[in-house]
């Protein structure tokens, strides 16, 4: 299997390098980016697996290439929202924000206030790699351009069906141990989970340590994983609480839909029958997933294969698209190309806006993608005799037993930053063979349309902010209560009525206005 992975890696990297090389026809910058060294202060998101931006080998290598030294403040994922709020309130901003996932609302708000630099004047002149990307994918420009016509952030992007489709996985050894086949429907899936619970599926002599199904509890994983069993999220996971109502030909607010009630009913059954990890609401990062899957305690999951043991162990296999709760086949857990518009944002007061745009543009090109994906030649990857590349044993057979996710954060700091993850280039969870082997089977059941971001005007953004914070907190609270049994599903009507009091009509009116602008530009 290692040979298979190496062959796949070789082929995809060759194709990608050729593709990017042919696309780039002009280069308005060269290394070093500045003649005299400069120092930039930056805030960078820190992975739950650790890693220090100040010591990562790839950043140190890039400093040599650019003459730009970065003084990093590592911001853990668990505290980044709080830290961002504190910094913005202090008016003592770093020169740039990297991988902080700055929201559309904050891009609009701080862009209009002149706090974030307008990047659109620099793209054509200083970002030739990114300009090539938007020339080939015009919808990307629309996704990152705010309603005032300006761009305040460069995006993190997924390109390709594998990168945009997060799948479900099952442990085949556990299936064999309990005498079950790969499930083909939600009912069969539930039966498999019960078999995992009732038998010593991991065959370690302890019949009570099995976790039949584990789901990471955050916006990007928990609800989108469950949505696909109920036909929700049919315009992509980027629009977490709104999708398309085919029956009424209008937008649908997901949390008050009958399908969402069915979802909560099923999830409550999973939780009460101990089919869902009892610590679900504490599993908020990949750290918890890694610990449990690597210890052979998990039967099925919807996370990344790089978080479930060494990629070479191939513990889990992809589950084919299952018939959902309503007897239909559809898979809705797919993302837009632009996964975050605020992955790279510059302080408008820094004197180095143009230099930093060039600094970021490197990661959208061939060499930058090679470094962001593979790291440093001789350390994290080596070249084969034919010029192709492969990970070193440090990465895929780590002597300390670390997973690829765990080890790469010590050498590469680009996860979530202004980079492209593509089927052709990215080598990791979404493009490893256990994640891609059923892509052809998935493809006919994917969403017919994926919405990119809808961008509000400044006024819409402020009006939406008045109601959304309370609505979102209410959703989070009630989802946990309904699933854990803290509030009975018989109270559904009262739950729905509360949204009216909280101003959901105002929220949906604004959402519809954003949608109409988006639809008119397609």
Residue, then its C-alpha position, 0 to 999 in steps of 0.5 A: x500500500x505504501x507503493x500505491x500511495x507513493x505512486x499516487x503522490x508522484x502522479x498528482x504532483x507531476x500533474x499539478x506542477x505542470x498545470x501551475x507552470x502552464x498557467x503562470x505567464x507573468x511574474x511581477x515579483x521575485x525573491x527576495x521580496x525586499x532588499x533590506x530585511x524587515x520584521x512583521x508582527x503576525x497573529x497565526x492560528x495554532x493547530x489543536x495538535x500544537x506547533x509553534x509558528x516561530x520554530x516551524x521549518x517551513x516558515x524559517x525557510x521562507x524567511x531566507x527566501x523573502x528577507x521578511x522576518x515574522x514575529x508570530x503570536x500563536x493563537x490556539x483554536x480554543x481561544x482565537x475568537x476571544x483573542x481576536x476580539x481583545x486585539x480588535x478592541x485594543x486598537x493594537x493590531x499586528x501587521x497581518x492575520x494568518x489562518x485566523x478565519x476572520x468572518x465575513x461579518x468582521x471583514x465587512x465591519x472592519x473593512x468599512x471602518x478602514x481597519x483592514x487594508x483593501x487588497x483588490x488594488x494589489x491583486x492584478x499587479x502583485x499577486x499573479x498566482x492568485x490572479x491566475x486562480x480567479x481568472x480560471x474560477x471567476x466565482x472566487x472573485x465574487x466570493x471574496x469581494x464584499x458588497x462595497x466592491x472591495x477585497x479585504x482578505x485572501x482566501x483558503x480554498x478547496x479545489x476538486x471533488x475529493x477536497x470538497x467532499x468529506x466522507x464517512x468512514x467505518x472500521x472494517x475489522x470491527x465489521x468483521x468482528x461483529x459479523x456485519x457488512x458495510x451499511x447501505x442505509x441509515x437503518x443498517x448504519x444504526x444496526x451496525x452501531x448497535x452491534x459495535x456497542x453490544x460486542x467486543x468489536x475491538x477484540x481487546x477483552x473489554x466489552x464496554x470501551x467501544x465508541x460506535x460513532x464519533x463526531x467532532x462537535x464544532x460548526x464544521x463537523x457535527x451538524x454537516x455530518x448529520x445533515x446528510x442523513x436528512x437531506x439538509x445542507x443541500x447547498x453546501x456546508x458553507x451555509x450552515x443554517x440556510x439551504x434551499x426548500x425545493x417544495x416551496x422554491x425559497x430559502x429554508x431556515x434549517x433549525x426550524x424545519x421538520x427535517x431538523x426535528x427528525x435529525x434531533x430525534x435520531x441523534x437523541x436516540x443515538x445518544x440515549x442508546x450510547x451509540x454516539x460518543x457520550x463525550x460528544x459535546x467535549x470533542x471540539x478539536x481533532x485532538x480528542x478524535x486522534x486520541x480515541x481513534x488511535x487507541x482503537x476505540x472507534x467504529x465509525x467517524x466523519x473526520x479525517x483519515x490523518x486524524x485516525x492513526x498513521x495514514x499507512x495503517x489504513x484503519x478506516x474505510x470509506x462508507x458508500x453513500x447510504x440511503x437516508x432517513x427518507x429513503x433517498x440517496x443524497x450526500x450533502x456534506x460538500x464545501x464551496x471552493x472558498x472555505x474562508x475569505x479571511x485567511x489572510x488579512x492585513x492591517x491598513x496601517x502597516x507600511x508593507x501592504x504590497x510586500x505582504x500581498x506578494x508574500x502571500x501570493x507565493x502560496x497560491x503557486x506551484x512552488x508554494x503549494x509544494x512547500x505548504x503541502x510537503x514541507x522542506x526538501x531533505x527534511x519532510x520530503x525527498x525527491x525521487x530519481x525521476x524528479x517526483x517527491x515523497x514524504x520521508x519516514x519522519x512524516x508517515x512512519x514517525x519514530x515517535x508514533x505520531x500521526x501525519x496530522x500531529x507531526x506536520x504541525x511542527x514543520x508546516x504552518x499553512x493549514x487554514x491559511x491563504x493556500x489552495x488544497x486541490x485534488x491535484x496538489x494536496x496530499x493528506x486526509x482528503x486525497x489519501x486513497x481510503x478517502x478517494x476510492x469511492x469518489x466516483x460512487x459519491x459524485x452522482x449524489x452530490x449537491x446540484x449546486x454549491x453556494x459560495x459566500x453571500x456578502x452583506x452590505x455594511x448596514x445588513x451586516x450590522x442589522x444581522x449582528x443584532x439578532x444572530x448572536x442570540x439566535x446562534x447561542x440558542x441553536x447551540x444550547x437547544x441542540x445539546x439539550x434535545x440530543x442529550x435529553x435535557x429537553x424533550x422533543x415534545x417541546x418542539x413547537x415552543x422551541x420554534x416559536x422562540x425564534x420568532x421572538x428573537x428576530x429570525x424573520x429579520x435574519x432571513x430577510x437579510x439572507x434573502x437579499x444577499x442571496x438575490x444579489x448572489x444569484x444575479x451575479x451568476 
